[in-house]
Amino acid sequence: TPAIKAAMHATKTIPIVMANVGDPIAAGFVASLARPGGNVTGLTNLSPALGGKRLEILKEVLPKLYRVAVFWNPDAHTPALRELESNARSVGVEIRPVDVRVINDIDIAFETASKIRADGLLTLPNSLLVDQRVKVVSHALKRRLPAIYPNREIAEAGGLMAYGPEINENYRRAAVYVDKILKGTKPADLPVEQPRKFELVINLKTAKQIGVTIPSNVLARADKVIR
């Protein structure tokens, strides 16, 4: 997202292809996914429905799950949070949104999760949490808080689970956009794509450390298991 902002500041005419951004509408990159309307198009890693899928996975792993802290950025995640609230009602889970916008918010957010006695943690796509994944994982482990994240990098750093778009696939798809633009198609006429391919990563070392047993049916669906 910061790279796209910088590119847009540099030019309003040269086509810009996104490969991996959160919410391009909230960021002001495009007017809508179907009709970008400017010189920017490409792919987003944000799908509001993914939050519900992550919640379902967390509930499968923790059948007694009731209260879930949700780390979100109010400036970017409103549609995703609304969808998540709907999913939470259907699976009998209560979600508690916790604002995370800057680095200092991370410590406060985990303190809040402890105060509300959260049974689990779910984070919405946020590059800050990926950049600060060591801090995030450290807090979650310290509190023995089962969590599911959007990015495999966080699970690889010690997070319990991650479920989200296969980012490498987004970069491959971005090449298709470049090809079409070089052949004359205007960026404004190329709809922004949402994720097509997803991956589930489970960290069994972390599961053992915090005392969580991953059901065999969930483990069987994992694309990567860290032992």
Backbone as a ProteinNet text record, in pm:
[ID]
protein_1_A
[PRIMARY]
TPAIKAAMHATKTIPIVMANVGDPIAAGFVASLARPGGNVTGLTNLSPALGGKRLEILKEVLPKLYRVAVFWNPDAHTPALRELESNARSVGVEIRPVDVRVINDIDIAFETASKIRADGLLTLPNSLLVDQRVKVVSHALKRRLPAIYPNREIAEAGGLMAYGPEINENYRRAAVYVDKILKGTKPADLPVEQPRKFELVINLKTAKQIGVTIPSNVLARADKVIR
[TERTIARY]
80.5	0	84.5	187.4	271.6	334.9	371.6	433.6	334.5	210.3	108.6	82	78.1	57.3	169.2	292.8	407.3	399.9	361.4	351.3	241.8	128.6	18.9	57.9	141.9	189.5	280.2	348.6	443.4	375.8	263.9	198.1	48.5	-25.5	-169.8	-205.8	-102.9	-130	-67.2	53.5	118.1	41.8	7.4	-65.7	11.1	-59.9	-2.7	-78.2	-5	-67.2	-36.9	-142.9	-128.8	-120.2	-39.6	-33.3	-75.9	-59.4	-82.7	-115.1	-238.8	-281.5	-402.8	-430.5	-543.5	-674.7	-725.6	-853	-824.6	-821.1	-785.4	-890.3	-1014.6	-1119.3	-1098.2	-1081.5	-1058.7	-931.3	-831.1	-704	-713	-823.1	-840.8	-772.1	-735.3	-666	-762.7	-881.9	-980.7	-1118.2	-1205.9	-1342.2	-1424.7	-1404.3	-1471.5	-1390.7	-1417.9	-1345.7	-1385.1	-1513.4	-1561.4	-1517	-1512.2	-1473.8	-1370.1	-1243.2	-1137.3	-1139.2	-1159.3	-1182.5	-1061	-940.3	-822.5	-708.9	-587.7	-470.6	-419.5	-499	-457.9	-556.8	-502.7	-585.3	-495	-549.5	-467	-541.1	-474	-530.9	-527.1	-628.1	-633.6	-627.3	-568.5	-566.3	-680.1	-768.6	-876.5	-1007.1	-1064.2	-1197	-1273.8	-1380.6	-1454.5	-1496.7	-1526.9	-1574.2	-1465.5	-1338.5	-1229.3	-1227.2	-1269.9	-1273.5	-1364.3	-1478.1	-1570.6	-1510.1	-1435.2	-1370	-1266	-1189.7	-1090.8	-1159.4	-1271.8	-1346	-1395.7	-1441.4	-1488.1	-1374.6	-1256.9	-1141.9	-1104.4	-1103	-1069.4	-1171	-1297.2	-1403.1	-1387.9	-1343.8	-1320.3	-1209.9	-1106	-993.2	-1029.7	-1113.9	-1154.9	-1307.4	-1365.5	-1512.2	-1580.9	-1509.4	-1569.4	-1544.2	-1490.3	-1461	-1586.9	-1574.1	-1689.9	-1655.9	-1550.7	-1517.6	-1386.4	-1392.8	-1275.6	-1238.4	-1114.1	-1062.7	-1028.3	-1069.8	-1042.6	-960.4	-834.9	-749.4	-783.2	-824.8	-867.1	-824.8	-826.5	-797.6	-926.7	-990.6	-1117.3	-1110	-988.4	-972.3	-979	-968.6	-959.2	-1048.1	-1097.6	-1158.4	-1308.8	-1377.8	-1520.3	-1603.4	-1590.9	-1669.9	-1637.1	-1509	-1467.8	-1521.7	-1523.5	-1573	-1723	-1796.1	-1941.1	-1971	-1896.7	-1914.5	-1879.8	-1774.5	-1730.9	-1835.1	-1896.1	-2000.6	-2117.4	-2151.4	-2259.4	-2221.9	-2098.2	-2050.4	-2043.9	-2005	-1991	-2125.6	-2230.5	-2363.6	-2403.4	-2368.8	-2409.3	-2337	-2216.8	-2142.1	-2143.7	-2220.5	-2234.4	-2111.8	-2043.2	-1921.8	-1941.1	-1887	-1891	-1757.2	-1758.6	-1632.5	-1621.2	-1498.3	-1468.9	-1362.6	-1401.3	-1304	-1206.3	-1078	-973.1	-890.8	-884.4	-815.1	-664.5	-609.7	-463.9	-429.7	-371.9	-336.5	-186.4	-123.4	20.3	88.5	222.2	298.9	261.8	249.7	220	85.1	-3	-134.8	-126	-19.1	-10.2	-5.3	80.7	89.7	-44.5	-106	-233.9	-342.4	-339.1	-440.6	-436.8	-316.3	-306	-347.6	-319.1	-365.9	-518.6	-578.1	-724	-780.5	-714.4	-760.4	-761.4	-661.1	-654.8	-765.8	-789.3	-891.1	-1031.6	-1059.2	-1193.3	-1202.4	-1091.9	-1084.9	-1119.1	-1050.7	-1071.3	-1023.1	-1101.7	-1064.3	-976	-981.5	-905.2	-882	-796.1	-761.2	-770.9	-828.7	-834.2	-789.5	-700.4	-655.8	-699.8	-741.8	-775	-646.5	-641.5	-518.5	-462.4	-337.8	-275.7	-124.2	-65.7	78.3	160.3	106.4	176.5	199.2	96.1	108.2	206.2	216	314.6	454.8	473.8	604.8	645.9	548.3	574	536.8	549.8	502.8	573.8	700.8	772	709.9	679	613.2	474.7	398.4	262.6	264.6	350.9	359.9	405.6	499.9	549.7	438.1	355.7	242.6	143.3	111.6	13.4	63.8	192.5	250	252.6	289.7	297.3	161.5	55.7	-79.1	-147.6	-74.2	-130.6	-265.1	-264.7	-386.1	-389.1	-477.3	-486.4	-527.6	-456.8	-483.6	-477.3	-551.9	-544.2	-522.7	-430.6	-387.3	-412.8	-407.6	-427.7	-301.4	-183.9	-56.9	25.3	73.2	153.3	281.9	333.6	457.2	443	323	304.6	302.8	240.5	241.8	383.6	458.2	596.5	684.7	644	720	680	578.8	537	390.7	314.8	170.7	105.8	-7.8	-71.3	-117.8	-194.4	-249.4	-257.4	-259.8	-282.4	-366.9	-460.8	-540.9	-562.5	-522.9	-538.7	-497.4	-497.1	-461.5	-318.7	-298.5	-163.4	-102.2	-21.4	26.5	106.9	184.2	261.1	169.6	50.6	-46.7	-89.6	-103.6	-138.6	-33.2	91.7	198	198.7	166.8	155.6	39.5	-72.6	-189	-160.4	-77.2	-44.5	20.4	96.1	160.3	56.5	-58.8	-166.7	-218.1	-228.5	-272.2	-172.9	-45.9	57.9	48.2	28.4	17.1	-99.7	-214.5	-333	-312.6	-248.5	-225.6	-128	-23.2	74.2	11.3	-97	-166.9	-277.8	-289.9	-381	-500.5	-526.4	-641.1	-611.6	-709.5	-690.3	-708.9	-627.7	-643	-784.3	-845.1	-980	-1082.8	-1051	-1145.6	-1116.3	-1015.5	-979.3	-1022.6	-1127.1	-1173.7	-1064.6	-1066.2	-971.7	-1015.6	-920.5	-951	-932.9	-1023.8	-1007.6	-937.8	-891.3	-813.4	-887.5	-811.5	-867.4	-816.9	-693.7	-629.8	-588.9	-615.9	-591.4	-507.7	-446.5	-365.1	-386.2	-381.8	-393.5	-259.2	-202.8	-74.9	-98.3	-49.4	-66.7	70	92.2	218.6	195.8	234.2	214.1	304.3	420.7	510.2	443.4	378.7	308.4	187.3	116	-0.6	37.8	149.3	196.3	236.4	299.6	348.6	235.3	122	11.5	-98.4	-74.7	-168.7	-294	-282.1	-396.8	-379	-483.1	-480.4	-551.4	-481.2	-541.5	-614.2	-744.8	-819.6	-763.6	-771.5	-713.9	-778.7	-908.6	-975.7	-928.5	-888.5	-833.2	-690.1	-615	-475.8	-465.7	-562.5	-561.1	-581.1	-642.9	-668.8	-554.9	-456.1	-345.8	-258.7	-220.3	-128.4	15.9	37.1	171.5	156.8	232	232.4	375	389	519.2	530.8	627.1	639.4	761.1
-121.7	0	127.7	137.9	259.1	281.6	171.9	184.7	240.4	194.5	244.9	392.9	430.9	572.4	657.7	609.4	684	695.1	585.2	586.1	682.1	682.4	772.6	918.7	943.4	1080.3	1124.8	1027.6	1059.7	1078.6	1008.9	1018.5	993.8	1066.7	1046.1	985.5	958.3	909.9	774	749	620.2	510	400.4	291.3	231.4	204.9	143.7	14.6	-95	-225	-267	-284.7	-333.1	-485.1	-541	-686.8	-734.4	-648.2	-695.9	-578.2	-532.4	-423.2	-468.5	-395.5	-430.1	-388.1	-271.7	-222.9	-103.8	-123.4	-14.5	96.3	64	166.7	259.3	199.7	279.5	362.3	308.3	379	490.5	493.8	596.8	567.6	440.2	404.4	390.5	336.6	313.3	358.5	388.8	429.9	310.1	195.9	71.3	-43.9	-165.3	-280.8	-305.9	-291	-318.2	-212.1	-87	24.2	111.1	77.9	151.8	302.1	337.5	477.3	566.8	518.7	604.9	532.3	554.7	490.2	373.2	331.9	221.7	105.4	-16	-136.8	-251.7	-372.8	-486.6	-577.7	-616.9	-716.3	-669	-709.3	-681.9	-813.2	-810.4	-931.7	-931.2	-830.6	-817	-871.3	-968.3	-1019	-1021.1	-941.2	-935.3	-1072	-1165.4	-1296.8	-1380.2	-1345.4	-1424.3	-1420.1	-1309.2	-1299.5	-1405.9	-1428.8	-1530.9	-1670.3	-1696.3	-1826.2	-1846.8	-1742.8	-1754.1	-1781.9	-1716	-1737.1	-1881.3	-1935.9	-2075	-2172	-2145.6	-2232.4	-2225.5	-2103.9	-2086.5	-2158.7	-2154	-2221.7	-2373.5	-2423.6	-2567.9	-2615.2	-2532.8	-2567.7	-2552.2	-2452.8	-2424.3	-2429.7	-2547.3	-2562.1	-2476.3	-2447.6	-2368.4	-2218.6	-2180.9	-2040	-1954.9	-1844.8	-1756.3	-1610.7	-1557.6	-1416.4	-1403	-1333.3	-1318.4	-1171.5	-1139.7	-1005.3	-995	-886.7	-865.4	-738.2	-753.9	-638.1	-581.9	-457.1	-397.3	-250.8	-196.9	-55.7	9.1	94.5	156.1	234.2	274.3	351	263.8	130.2	43.3	-80.1	-117.8	-249.9	-252.3	-141.3	-137	-243	-261.6	-367.3	-506.4	-533.2	-664.5	-689.8	-586.4	-603.3	-630.4	-561.5	-584.7	-728.1	-777.7	-915.7	-1011.6	-980.6	-1066.4	-1069.8	-957.6	-951.7	-1042.3	-1044.5	-1132.2	-1279.2	-1313.2	-1450.8	-1493.1	-1400.6	-1430.4	-1472.3	-1404.4	-1439.2	-1579	-1615.7	-1746.2	-1862.4	-1838.6	-1946.7	-1934.4	-1837.8	-1824.1	-1769.7	-1677	-1618.4	-1468	-1414.3	-1269.8	-1210.2	-1107.9	-1044.5	-907.3	-874	-744.6	-673	-574.2	-501	-422.2	-427.8	-354.5	-278.3	-146.6	-63.1	-87.1	-106.1	-113.3	-34	84	169.5	196.3	208.7	237.8	137.7	137	37.8	36.7	154.5	161	99.1	88.2	29	-120.9	-186.1	-332.1	-375.1	-312.5	-345.8	-322.6	-208	-172.7	-271.3	-313.5	-405.7	-539.4	-590.3	-717.1	-702.4	-587.8	-562.2	-560.9	-500.7	-497.4	-637.3	-718.9	-856.7	-933.8	-908.9	-975.2	-924.8	-794	-734.4	-785.5	-806.9	-853.7	-1006.4	-1070	-1215.1	-1285.7	-1243.1	-1304.3	-1448.7	-1535.8	-1677.3	-1698.6	-1603.9	-1617.8	-1481.7	-1479.9	-1356.2	-1377	-1278.9	-1278.4	-1140.4	-1136.7	-1006.8	-990.1	-869.8	-837.6	-792.7	-803.7	-772.5	-635.2	-634.2	-510.7	-525.5	-448.8	-461.3	-430.2	-346.8	-315.5	-441.8	-528.2	-650.1	-749	-746.7	-832.2	-781.1	-650.1	-590.8	-615.6	-613.1	-628.4	-768.5	-867.9	-1002.4	-1065.2	-1032.7	-1088.2	-1037.1	-908.9	-849.6	-910.9	-924.1	-979	-1122.3	-1204	-1345	-1357	-1272.5	-1275.3	-1247.8	-1148	-1115.3	-1232.4	-1290.2	-1399.3	-1521.6	-1553.1	-1667.8	-1643.2	-1522.7	-1487.8	-1506.2	-1473.9	-1482.7	-1615.6	-1703.2	-1832	-1808.8	-1710.7	-1670.1	-1731	-1825.5	-1885.7	-1779.9	-1775.7	-1670.4	-1723.3	-1656.7	-1685.9	-1553.6	-1556.2	-1435.4	-1447.8	-1335.3	-1340.3	-1377.7	-1365.3	-1378.1	-1496.2	-1577.8	-1694.2	-1655.5	-1534.7	-1490.7	-1487.2	-1454	-1446.6	-1586.4	-1681.6	-1820.4	-1876	-1842	-1888.9	-1828.1	-1711.4	-1645.3	-1696.4	-1785.5	-1840.9	-1824	-1766	-1755.3	-1892.1	-1912.3	-2044.2	-2086.1	-1998.5	-2033.4	-1910.1	-1934.9	-1827.5	-1882.3	-1800.5	-1838.2	-1713.2	-1720.6	-1603.9	-1631.9	-1527.3	-1542.9	-1591.6	-1668.3	-1711.3	-1594.8	-1516.1	-1389.8	-1407.3	-1515.3	-1536.9	-1546.9	-1603.6	-1612.7	-1473.3	-1381.2	-1243.4	-1180.6	-1205.4	-1146.8	-1206	-1335	-1396.1	-1334.3	-1313.3	-1252.7	-1107.9	-1039.6	-900.4	-890.5	-993.3	-993.6	-993.2	-1054.9	-1056.1	-914	-838.4	-698.3	-617.4	-636.6	-564.1	-595.7	-722.9	-766.9	-696.4	-692.9	-629.6	-480.1	-416	-271.4	-240.8	-321.5	-300.9	-322.3	-400.5	-424	-322.6	-223	-112.9	-96.3	-189.4	-175.8	-69.3	13.9	118.4	60.6	103.7	55.7	76.7	188.1	220.4	116.7	41.8	-57.5	-198.9	-215.7	-348.4	-360.6	-438	-453.6	-506.6	-461.8	-510.1	-650.4	-743.1	-881.5	-902.6	-981.4	-1026.8	-1162.6	-1211.9	-1336.8	-1455.5	-1543.8	-1666.8	-1791.8	-1785.4	-1903.1	-1872.5	-1966.6	-1942.9	-2055.5	-2026.8	-2127.6	-2122.9	-2241	-2254.8	-2303.8	-2228.6	-2264.2	-2285.4	-2398.3	-2430.8	-2454.4	-2389.9	-2404.7	-2497.8	-2624.7	-2722.9	-2698.2	-2638.6	-2606.8	-2506.1	-2408	-2308.6	-2370.3	-2456.1	-2522.3	-2597.4	-2669.1	-2744	-2649.1	-2539	-2443.9	-2378.7	-2352.7	-2285.8	-2383.2	-2512.6	-2613.2	-2628.9	-2610.9	-2624.9	-2749.9	-2830.5	-2948.8	-2917.9	-2934.4	-2909.8	-3036.6	-3029.2	-3147.3	-3203.4	-3333.3	-3398.2	-3350	-3319.8	-3275.2	-3136.2	-3053.5	-2921.7	-2937.8	-3021.6	-3045.8	-3101.5	-3185	-3246.8	-3142.9	-3031.6	-2927.7	-2828.8	-2837.8	-2740.9	-2755.2	-2642	-2640.9	-2648.9	-2601.8	-2610.4	-2632.9	-2729	-2756.5	-2735.8	-2651.1	-2625.6	-2708.7	-2800.6	-2896.3	-2864.6
0	0	0	83.5	78.6	-58.7	-126.7	-259.2	-361.6	-354.3	-447	-420.5	-293.3	-259.3	-318.1	-306.6	-359.5	-511	-576.8	-723.1	-769.3	-697.8	-734.6	-714.3	-615.1	-592.1	-706.9	-767.3	-874.6	-1010	-1033.2	-1165.1	-1156.7	-1237.7	-1248.9	-1383.9	-1467.1	-1602.7	-1633.2	-1583.6	-1609.8	-1537.3	-1605.4	-1540.4	-1422.7	-1315.4	-1195.1	-1166.7	-1151.1	-1123.7	-979.9	-901.3	-763.3	-765.7	-674.6	-663.2	-525.2	-425.4	-289	-197.6	-202.7	-114.7	-34	71.7	156.9	94.1	131.1	77.2	-13.5	-146.5	-238.2	-244	-205.4	-204.5	-85.1	34	154.4	143	73.2	57.1	-46.9	-123.9	-225.1	-356.4	-379.7	-503.5	-620.6	-592.6	-698.1	-649.7	-746.9	-711.8	-667	-732.5	-695.7	-754.1	-707	-760.9	-905.9	-937.7	-1073.5	-1173.3	-1127.1	-1213.6	-1142	-1157.8	-1086.5	-1113.8	-1240.6	-1274.6	-1291.2	-1265	-1279.5	-1348.2	-1301.4	-1363.1	-1278.7	-1179.1	-1090.9	-1100.1	-1110.1	-1104.8	-1058.4	-1056.7	-1014.3	-919.9	-812.5	-721.4	-577.4	-502.3	-359.8	-283.5	-164.5	-82	19.3	7	104.1	48.4	118.5	87	217.7	231	357.3	410	319.9	362.6	429.5	408.5	464.8	617.1	675.3	820.3	879.5	814.5	860.6	851.5	746.2	729.9	839.4	870.8	978.1	1111.5	1132.1	1256.2	1266.3	1155.4	1153.9	1187	1132.1	1159.5	1307.3	1361.5	1503.1	1591.8	1552.2	1627.6	1618.5	1503.2	1489.2	1583.1	1595	1680.1	1827.8	1856.9	1994.9	2005.1	2018.4	2019.9	2126.4	2237.9	2344.8	2327.8	2212.8	2184.5	2199	2273.5	2289.2	2257.5	2323	2305	2227.3	2113.5	2026.4	2012	2044.5	2019.3	1870.8	1809.1	1666.6	1651	1609.7	1586.2	1448.5	1445.5	1319.2	1312.7	1191.6	1169.2	1118.4	1198.1	1157.5	1026.4	988.9	865.4	740.7	759	641.3	644.6	760.9	773.9	800.1	781.9	816.7	745.1	611.4	545.6	598.4	622.3	670.4	811.1	894.6	1031.3	1031.1	947.3	939.1	897.8	799.4	754.6	867.6	940.6	1051.2	1162.4	1190.1	1293.5	1257.1	1130	1083.7	1100.7	1064	1079.3	1225.3	1311	1453.4	1512.5	1474.3	1524.9	1481.6	1359.3	1306.7	1372.5	1425.7	1490.9	1642.8	1694.2	1838	1908.5	1842.4	1899.1	1914.2	2020.8	2042.8	2002.8	1918.4	1879.2	1944.5	1981.5	2043.5	1960.5	1880.5	1799.5	1887.4	1850.2	1921.7	1817.9	1831.1	1732.2	1732.7	1612.9	1595.5	1469.7	1490.2	1376.7	1369.5	1486.6	1491.7	1585.3	1582.4	1658.7	1807.1	1866.1	2009.4	2044.9	1947	1972.4	1999.8	1953.5	1966.4	2112.6	2191.3	2333.5	2402.9	2372.6	2434.2	2393.3	2265.8	2214.6	2287.4	2313.4	2385	2531.2	2590	2725.9	2728.8	2627.1	2617.3	2601	2517.5	2496.7	2628.3	2712.2	2843	2934.6	2932.8	3019.9	2988.2	2858.6	2821.3	2826.8	2868.4	2881.4	2749.6	2645	2513.8	2513.3	2450.5	2435.9	2314.3	2221.1	2097.7	2035.1	1934.5	1865.1	1715.4	1646.8	1501	1456	1358.7	1308	1162.6	1129.1	990.8	919.9	786.5	713.1	749.2	793.1	838.4	823.4	733.8	708.3	833	921.5	1045.9	1128.5	1135.8	1215.8	1151.9	1020.2	952.6	982.9	972.5	1001.1	1146.5	1236	1379.5	1428.3	1339.8	1373	1492.8	1512.6	1627.9	1757.9	1761.4	1878.5	1898.2	1789.2	1796.8	1850.2	1792	1832.8	1977.8	2017.8	2154.6	2254.4	2225.1	2312.2	2319.9	2204.6	2200.8	2277.4	2261.9	2332.8	2483.4	2520.9	2662.8	2730.1	2656.8	2713.7	2681.9	2611.8	2568.1	2497.2	2408.6	2338.6	2199	2172.4	2038.2	1935.9	1824.2	1726.4	1584.2	1497.9	1354.5	1281.7	1186.6	1117.5	966.9	892.3	747.5	670.7	735.6	663.8	712.7	620.9	658.2	730	700.8	764.8	917.3	965.2	1110.5	1170.7	1102	1150.3	1146.7	1043.1	1032.5	1141.2	1192.6	1299	1437.2	1442	1570.5	1601.8	1509.2	1528.7	1515.8	1581	1580.9	1441.7	1375.8	1244.1	1155	1025.9	929.3	815.5	771.4	654.8	571.6	445.8	361.2	218.5	136.8	-4.5	-21.5	-127	-163.4	-240.7	-172.2	-227.6	-356.2	-366.8	-489.8	-611.2	-590.9	-699.7	-744	-648.1	-682.8	-773.2	-744	-826.8	-967.2	-977	-1110.4	-1187.9	-1118.5	-1183.1	-1223.7	-1147.2	-1179.5	-1317.2	-1353.6	-1485.5	-1597.5	-1572.5	-1672	-1694.4	-1584.9	-1597	-1679.3	-1649.8	-1723.6	-1872.6	-1903.4	-2042.9	-2112.6	-2046.8	-2107.3	-2127.5	-2029.4	-2040.7	-2153.2	-2165.5	-2273.2	-2410.5	-2414.1	-2541	-2565.8	-2476.6	-2504.3	-2413.6	-2323.2	-2234.2	-2127.7	-2098.8	-1998.5	-1857.3	-1762.1	-1623.9	-1570.7	-1608.3	-1559.6	-1602.6	-1709.7	-1762.4	-1713.1	-1629	-1577.6	-1432	-1402.8	-1264.7	-1172.5	-1050.1	-949.6	-906.1	-904.4	-866.2	-716.2	-659.6	-522.8	-525.1	-411.5	-409.6	-469.3	-534.3	-592.4	-521.3	-474	-415.6	-271.7	-181.2	-39.8	20.3	136.4	202.3	353	413.7	558.5	611.9	705.8	767.2	916.5	969	1111.5	1174.3	1287.1	1358.6	1478.4	1463.9	1570.1	1690.3	1665.4	1777.3	1870.9	1811.7	1892	1960.9	1889.5	1947.9	2075.2	2069.6	2186	2298.6	2260.5	2359.4	2438.6	2372.9	2442	2484.2	2461	2507.6	2424.3	2293.2	2202.4	2116.4	2106.7	2021.7	1890.5	1780.5	1648.1	1603.7	1579.7	1534.8	1404.6	1388.1	1269.8	1140.8	1145.2	1022.5	979.3	1074.8	1041.4	992	1059	1021.2	878.7	842.9	710.3	599.2	630.2	529.6	515.9	603.3	602.5	478.7	422.2	309.2	357.6	480	539.4	688.7	741.4	885.2	935.6	1036.3	1096	1221.7	1221.3	1333.5	1420.1
[MASK]
+++++++++++++++++++++++++++++++++++++++++++++++++++++++++++++++++++++++++++++++++++++++++++++++++++++++++++++++++++++++++++++++++++++++++++++++++++++++++++++++++++++++++++++++++++++++++++++++++++++++++++++++++++++++++++++++++++

